[in-house]
Amino acid sequence: MTSNKTIDSGLSRMARELISNAGLIDLHVDTYIPYRLFCYDIFRRHRGEPLLGLIPLPFGHLDLPRIKESGLSGAMWSITTNILRPRWNRWSTFMNNLEEFSTLANHSNAGIRFVRNKAEYEEARQDGSHAIFLSIQGGNALEKAPSGINSLPEPNLITRMTLIHMTDSVYGATSYPYFSWRRAKGLTEKGREMIAQLNAHRIFTDLSHIHPCGFWDAMQVHDPSLPVIVTHTGARGVTDLWRNLDDGQIKAVAKTGGVIGIIFHKKYLKRKHGPQNADMVLEHLEHVINVAGEDVAAIGSDYDGFILPPKDLLSGEHYPVLVEKMLQRGWSSSRIKKILSENFLRALDRLRP
């Protein structure tokens, strides 16, 4: 793995200044998963190197020291629903995780802080805290909640929710072809009701992981005055894979004023004879921009979500490498700032003015 010293020497002053001035917001990180599974210490610096120097790890990408080092000012951290957990205890498990995560933040000595809107994000950034936009990955965590989102003690603490994750749920079908057995792939009536609740509480509807039929059903019933987001995906125009969005979907999200975060998982990014490094991410960002304009593109790494990133984006200290690549492609400072944070903050400000 490239050392931090080598990374630093390869970065221009402009790349550093862009991150410092604009901030950097990742639309999807899953670092709370290894914390739950392995008691992974998010406040201690980890090496982030491949196992035995050979095998890249699908987790261990982020921790607070590397977050600070890279300039990651905010991120959507998910409480992710275990796809193997029986539905009868998902709600109680989610509530336990929410309480534990809140305690973790409250005792972090202002290292991390939950934020709900742009103003709170800016306050956290000014204080030197990493801003957490709390999210739910897998709405099936709420299947047994007495009244859905309304059952949460503080619904507005949640910034966004994916209706679906890796398996079908009461809300609709997953895009994952190996875990979907539902014949009807569209949104269910309960799915429509959940979108209405999300709209009412001004919580982003995240259409990552949903089957295309459910995607279009969701776009029909979603409040057209509110932005829709897809936090971690690729573009089918580059890599024609079930996990990615086609051009019609990209345009539909853009029409709502929403944003699309490009994932770092190589499987969803690679193409035949294509690049094997961070340029994979850049190709997908560029495709989104070419299809729907600069105001829709963002970063949604999925770090710590059991992904295998490109070799020069192996862990969180490498975000600046991506910015350097943007500069090398001749992208303007205004475009880069939009991707780093401005597009998401604009959508957030529309959702929660």
N, C-alpha and C positions, 0 to 999 in steps of 0.2 A: 504494500500500500504506500502511496505517496506520503512523505512526512509532512507535518504542518509547516516546517521551514521551507520545504520545496513549494508547497501550495502558496505560502505567503510571497515567496520571491517571484512567483509567476503572475501575481495579481497587479494590475495597474492601479494607480491612485484613483483614477476615475471610477473603477469598479467599487473600491472601498467607499468612495464618497457617495455613490448612488445608493448603496445599501444604508449608509449612515443617514442620508437625507430623506430617503423615501420610506425607510423601514422595510421589513421583509415579513410577509405573512404567508404561512403555509396552510392551505385549505383542509389538509387532512394528515394528521399524525396519529399513530396508534401506540404511543409509548406507554400508555397506561396498561396495555396488554401484558408486556413482560413484567411490569410492576406487580400485576395481579398473579401471574403464573409463577414467577421465579423470585419474587421480592427484589426485583431489579431496582437498584438505587438510582433514582433520576437526578439526585443532587451530587453524585460523585462522577468524576470524569472516567469514562471507559475508553479503552483503546480503539474499539471499533474496527479492529483488523480481522481479516479472514482467519478462520480456525486453522492453526498450524501453518499460517501463511499461505494456505492453498484454497480453502473452502470458504466462500463468503457466507456470513451469517445472515439469516433473514430477519434478525432483530438486533438490538443493541446499537441502533443508529444514532440515537439522540440521548443527551443528558443536559442538565442545566449549564455546566461549564462550556460544552460545545455549542449550545444555543447562544450563549453570550458571545462566544468567540466569533461565530459566524454572522452575528447581527440579526438573528431571527427574533424579531420584536413581538410577534404574535403567531398563534396557530390555533386551528380547530382541533382540539384534543377530543378523541372519542371514548365514550364508554361503549365498548363493542359487545354485542350479544353473542354468547357462545353458541355456535350452531348446533352443538350436540346436547345442549342443556334442554331438559324437558320443559314444555311450555308452562306447566303448572307452577314452577318456581322461578321463572324468569323475572317476574315483577319484583319479588322480594329480593332476589339477587341484585337486580339493578339498583334498588333503593339502598342496599348495603354498600354497593360500589360507589354510589353517589355520595353517601355519607362519608365513606373513607377518603374519597378523592377530595371532598371539601375540607376534611381535617388536614389532609396532606398540604393543601394550599394555605390553609390558615396558619400552619406551623412552619411555613417555608421561609420565615423571616423576610417576607415580601419578595422572595425570589421568583415565585409564580403567583399570579392573581387572576381570578375569574373576572371576566368583563362581559358586558351585555351589549354595548353600543360603541360607536366611534369615539364619543367623548371619554368613556371609561378606558378605552384602548389608549387614547392619547395621554391620559393621566398616568396609566401604568408605564407607558414608554418613557414619559418624562421622569418618573421615579426610578427608572432602571429595572422595573419588573418585567418579566416575560408574561404577556397577556394570553390567557387561555379563553378561547371561545368554546364553551363546553358543548359537546355534541353527542348525539345518540347514533350509533352505527347499528342499524337493525331495529326497525320499529316494532318487531315482534317481541321486544322486551316489554312492551306495554299491552300485549294481548290480554293479559289477566288483570290489568289495572282497572279499578272499579269504574272510572270514567275517563279513560285515556289520558291525554295530556293534562286534563283538569285535575287528575289525581296527584300530580306533582306538587310538592309544597311551594315551590317557586318555579312555575312554568317558564317564566321569562329568563331564568338562568340558562336555559337551553337555547343555543343559537341556531342549531339546525338538526335535522333528523333525516336519515335515509329510511324510506318506507320499507325497503327490502334489503337483505344482505345476501348471503351465499345460498340461502335456501328459500323455498316458497313460504309465505306466511298468510295469515288471515287477510292481509291487505292486498296481496297480489303475487305474481310470479317473479322469480329471480331470472336474471339474464344468464346465469351459470347453467350451461346445458346439461351438466351431469347430475345436478341436484334439483332439477325441476321436473316434477311429475304431474303438475296441474295441466289439465287439457286446455282450459281457458287461460290464456296468458295475460289477459287485461287486468285492469284494476277492479277489485271487488267493491261491493257497497260499503264495507267497513273501511276500505282504502279511501274511498271518496269522503267518508265521514272524517277520517283522520286528516286528510288535506284541509278540510274545512276548519278543524281544530287548530292545525298549524297556522293557517292564515289568520284565524281570530287572535292567536297569541303572538303573531308576528315572528314566527319561527320559520327559518328557511326550510322549504321542501327540497331535499337533496335527492336527485334522481339518478345517483350512482347505483349500480347493481340491478336496476329494475329492467324487466323485459321490455323490448321496444313497444309492444302492444300496451303495456301498462304505462310506459312513458307518455304515449300520445293520449291515453285516457286521462292521465294526470294533467296534461297541458290543457285539456278541455275544461276540467272542473276547477283548476287553480284560479285564484283571484288574479285577473289580468293586470291589476294595478301593482302587484307585488312581484319582485324578481324571483326566478327559479334558479337554482344552482346545481351543478354537477361537480362535486369536489375533487374526485380523483378518477381520471379516465384517460384514454387516448383517443385518437382520431382515426376512424376507419378509412379515411382517405389516404392515410399513410400505412396503417397496419389493419388489414381487413379481418378483424377478430370480434367475436361476440361481446367482449367486454367494453368495446369502444363505441363512440358516438359517430353516426353518419352525418353527412353535411346538413341534411334536413333538420336533424335534432340540434346540431350546433346553431343553426339559424333561429330555431324556435326559442332556445335559451336566450340568445342575444336579443331577440325581439322583446322579451320581458324585462330587459335591463339586467339580466343575470350574468353569472361568470362561470367559467369552466376551468377547473384545475387539472393540469397535466400530471399524471402519475409518473413515478420513477422506476416502476417495475419493468425490467427488460422484456419480459415475455409479451407485454402489451404494446411495446414500442418498436421492437426490432422488425426490420424488413429485409428481404433478400438483397444481398450486396450493399446493405446500408451501413451506417456508422455503428460502432460498438461502444461509444463513449457518450458523454453528455450531449453531444449533437443529436442523439436520439430524441431527447426531450425537446430540443430546439426545433426539430423537424415537425413535431406535433404541435408545438406552440405556433409555429409559422403557418401551419395548415389552418388552424383555428382562426388566426388573424386574416388569412387570405379569404376564408369563407365568410366570416362575419365581422371583421374589423378588430381594431386594437383594444376596444373597450370590453371584450369578453374573456380574454386570455388571462390565466393566472397559474399558480403553482399549487399542486396538491400531491405531495411526494408519496404519501402512504408509508413513510418511514416507520419502522417497528411493526408494520402490519404483515410480517412474514413475506417480505418482498426481497428481490435480488436486484439492486440498482446497477447502473453502468459503473465501470471500473473507476471512473474519476468522480463519482457521486456516491461513494460507498457509505458515507455517513454524514452526519449533520454539519461538520465543519467544512464540508465541501460546497455548500450553497454558493459561496462567492465564485467558485469555478464556473457555475452556470451563468452568472452575470458577466464574467470575463468573456465567455463564449458569445454572449449576445453582442458585446462590444466588437468582438472580432468579426461578426457578421455585418457590422455597420448599422446596427439598430440604434435609433435615436435615444437620447436620454429620456425623453418624454414617454416613448413606447416602453422602455425598460421599467420606469417607475410605475407605469400602469400595471404591468405584469407583477411586479414585486408586491404592490399593496394597494395602489389607488383604485383599481377596478373593483376589488372586493370591498374596500371602504365606501366607495360610492354606492354599491348595491346594499351594503349594510345600512347606510344612512337613509336610503329609500325605505328599507324595511322597518327601521327603528329610528325615525328622525328625532 
